[in-house]
Amino acid sequence: MKEYDLIIAGGCASGLAAAIQAKREYPGIKIALLEKLPRVGKKLLSTGNGRCNFTNLSITPQDYYGNSFVTAVLGEYPPENIIDFFKSLGLESYSDSAGRVYPRSNTAASLLDSLRLEVDESDTDVFTDCEVKIVYHSDKGFIVNDEFKSAKLIISTGGKSSPAQGSDGSGYKLAEMLGHSITGLFPSLVPLTCGSAAVKSMKGIRANNAYLTVTDGKSSLSSQGEVLFTENGVSGIAAMELASFTEKAKVNGKNPVLTIDFLPDYSREKLHEYITLSVEKYPERAVDYLLTGVLPKPISAALLKDAGIYSGNCKFSDVDSSAAEKILNSVKSYSILLTGTKGYNFSQVTCGGVDTREVNESTMESRLVDGLYFCGEILDVDGRCGGYNLHWAFASGLTAGELK
Ligand SMILES: Cc1cc2nc3c(=O)[nH]c(=O)nc-3n(C[C@H](O)[C@H](O)[C@H](O)COP(=O)(O)OP(=O)(O)OC[C@H]3O[C@@H](n4cnc5c(N)ncnc54)[C@H](O)[C@@H]3O)c2cc1C
């Protein structure tokens, strides 16, 4: 039996941060980091399209859909502390106009190296190709895989999104073995799907500032930003942020409907006025140009087509009040019946996880088992797109690594 003071199950964002923190807090501590894949941190390499958007200059619990469990950790580790943590590892960073923070080198590999090198240099025993399958707890501590023994255990095995990168949901079983409950799990931050006919006329269209609302008939969730129409669904950040709501609605037997407002800064009245004035002023113009003063041409063409206004010989003067109404509906409330999402293989984060009522929000220690800690995505915490999920992974990892 290999004996340690601390075992960390899962060696990616939160697990690596926890290992570094524990060594800094308790320099003599004996740590084993157990990672299922042949190398640590694989998922980090594909984050932020290979650039790793690791935090955001502005973070509140609202970025985690109002989950108040994150409040204490965000208070202890606001964005500047995470930026400073990486600075302490030798990694410089910069932020873009939306507050998203990236490594100065613009490569996720630099961020992973900064974590990995510190762990390697700090006399932590890293076991790769080592999947944690069985965990027991007794008065004497934790026994892992009948091979490792420790007084304390941190579980940082992630969720079940992007299983090719290691997080296949096996960590939930470990939590259950130790008596914890897992809340309902749903893929989040993943493209939405619909019957292909519903988006046929929109395929390939990208809008940068649309306002999206998904409703299940009773409640709704909205987001604003980029949307991209694909062969059989809707992608882009604003659409992906509505994924877990959509999945929950489907599981509950509802039919989620997505409504898109392509001109959120124009009221219906203002757009109606714009169309009426254009028709009056330029009656002879080809109808293709009716909306190009307010929307990019590919979007305006697709929306006119959706409204049943075909180009050909049509002029502005052919747009009567009923046609104008149809155009208004297409632009301001383009509706699509959703069939679900593209699922865990394509999702960036898992909604649901270890029930946070069973975990101390200030320390990440289990309220059920002394010496057991959780951090990162395995917990029932998920955030929006924009650096919030990695921020949570690092902030909760640093908290768990304090072993308080
Ligand atoms: C394509 C993609 C892009 C993303 N981009 C961003 C982004 O730019 N910004 C952002 O904030 N978030 C992003 N995310 C989300 C973010 O990567 C995750 O929320 C974050 O990595 C979670 O960290 P974690 O340590 O909890 O889990 P993970 O990073 O999933 O790590 C879990 C680790 O545990 C290992 N493991 C799992 N089970 C076991 C086991 N039984 N035994 C041993 N080891 C095990 C896994 O192999 C893995 O290495 C992205 C996700 C994806 C998939």
The ligand as a MOL file (V3000), in Angstrom:
LIG
                    3D

  0  0  0     0  0            999 V3000
M  V30 BEGIN CTAB
M  V30 COUNTS 53 58 0 0 0
M  V30 BEGIN ATOM
M  V30 1 C -13.7460 22.0860 -25.8090 0
M  V30 2 C -13.8580 22.7920 -24.4700 0
M  V30 3 C -13.5100 24.1240 -24.3730 0
M  V30 4 C -13.6390 24.7980 -23.1630 0
M  V30 5 N -13.2270 26.1030 -23.0790 0
M  V30 6 C -13.3270 26.7610 -21.9000 0
M  V30 7 C -12.8320 28.0750 -21.7820 0
M  V30 8 O -12.2080 28.6430 -22.6870 0
M  V30 9 N -13.0290 28.7130 -20.5910 0
M  V30 10 C -13.6470 28.1130 -19.5260 0
M  V30 11 O -13.8030 28.7400 -18.4850 0
M  V30 12 N -14.0560 26.8220 -19.6000 0
M  V30 13 C -13.8930 26.1290 -20.7500 0
M  V30 14 N -14.2860 24.8270 -20.8190 0
M  V30 15 C -14.7850 24.1530 -19.5760 0
M  V30 16 C -13.5910 23.7690 -18.6790 0
M  V30 17 O -12.5830 23.1630 -19.4530 0
M  V30 18 C -14.0180 22.8150 -17.5590 0
M  V30 19 O -15.1020 23.3700 -16.8550 0
M  V30 20 C -12.8470 22.5700 -16.6010 0
M  V30 21 O -11.7790 21.9460 -17.2880 0
M  V30 22 C -13.2720 21.6860 -15.4310 0
M  V30 23 O -12.1280 21.4040 -14.6610 0
M  V30 24 P -12.0920 20.1410 -13.7060 0
M  V30 25 O -10.7050 20.0810 -13.1600 0
M  V30 26 O -13.2030 20.1650 -12.7650 0
M  V30 27 O -12.3700 18.8980 -14.6420 0
M  V30 28 P -11.6180 18.4180 -15.9590 0
M  V30 29 O -10.8490 19.5260 -16.5520 0
M  V30 30 O -12.6320 17.7270 -16.7870 0
M  V30 31 O -10.5520 17.3790 -15.3980 0
M  V30 32 C -10.8910 16.1660 -14.8170 0
M  V30 33 C -9.6670 15.2730 -14.8840 0
M  V30 34 O -9.9150 14.0980 -14.1180 0
M  V30 35 C -9.5360 12.9650 -14.8690 0
M  V30 36 N -10.3810 11.8480 -14.4220 0
M  V30 37 C -11.7020 11.6660 -14.6420 0
M  V30 38 N -12.1490 10.5670 -14.0100 0
M  V30 39 C -11.0770 10.0470 -13.3740 0
M  V30 40 C -10.8910 8.9160 -12.5400 0
M  V30 41 N -11.9010 8.0980 -12.2280 0
M  V30 42 N -9.6390 8.6620 -12.0500 0
M  V30 43 C -8.6010 9.4860 -12.3580 0
M  V30 44 N -8.7170 10.5690 -13.1350 0
M  V30 45 C -9.9430 10.8510 -13.6290 0
M  V30 46 C -9.7680 13.3630 -16.3140 0
M  V30 47 O -9.0050 12.5630 -17.2010 0
M  V30 48 C -9.3380 14.8260 -16.2930 0
M  V30 49 O -7.9570 14.9620 -16.5340 0
M  V30 50 C -14.1460 24.1220 -22.0160 0
M  V30 51 C -14.4740 22.7660 -22.1230 0
M  V30 52 C -14.3360 22.0970 -23.3310 0
M  V30 53 C -14.6940 20.6360 -23.4130 0
M  V30 END ATOM
M  V30 BEGIN BOND
M  V30 1 1 1 2
M  V30 2 1 2 3
M  V30 3 2 2 52
M  V30 4 2 3 4
M  V30 5 1 4 5
M  V30 6 1 4 50
M  V30 7 2 5 6
M  V30 8 1 6 7
M  V30 9 1 6 13
M  V30 10 2 7 8
M  V30 11 1 7 9
M  V30 12 1 9 10
M  V30 13 2 10 11
M  V30 14 1 10 12
M  V30 15 2 12 13
M  V30 16 1 13 14
M  V30 17 1 14 15
M  V30 18 1 14 50
M  V30 19 1 15 16
M  V30 20 1 16 17
M  V30 21 1 16 18
M  V30 22 1 18 19
M  V30 23 1 18 20
M  V30 24 1 20 21
M  V30 25 1 20 22
M  V30 26 1 22 23
M  V30 27 1 23 24
M  V30 28 2 24 25
M  V30 29 1 24 26
M  V30 30 1 24 27
M  V30 31 1 27 28
M  V30 32 2 28 29
M  V30 33 1 28 30
M  V30 34 1 28 31
M  V30 35 1 31 32
M  V30 36 1 32 33
M  V30 37 1 33 34
M  V30 38 1 33 48
M  V30 39 1 34 35
M  V30 40 1 35 36
M  V30 41 1 35 46
M  V30 42 1 36 37
M  V30 43 1 36 45
M  V30 44 2 37 38
M  V30 45 1 38 39
M  V30 46 1 39 40
M  V30 47 2 39 45
M  V30 48 1 40 41
M  V30 49 2 40 42
M  V30 50 1 42 43
M  V30 51 2 43 44
M  V30 52 1 44 45
M  V30 53 1 46 47
M  V30 54 1 46 48
M  V30 55 1 48 49
M  V30 56 2 50 51
M  V30 57 1 51 52
M  V30 58 1 52 53
M  V30 END BOND
M  V30 END CTAB
M  END
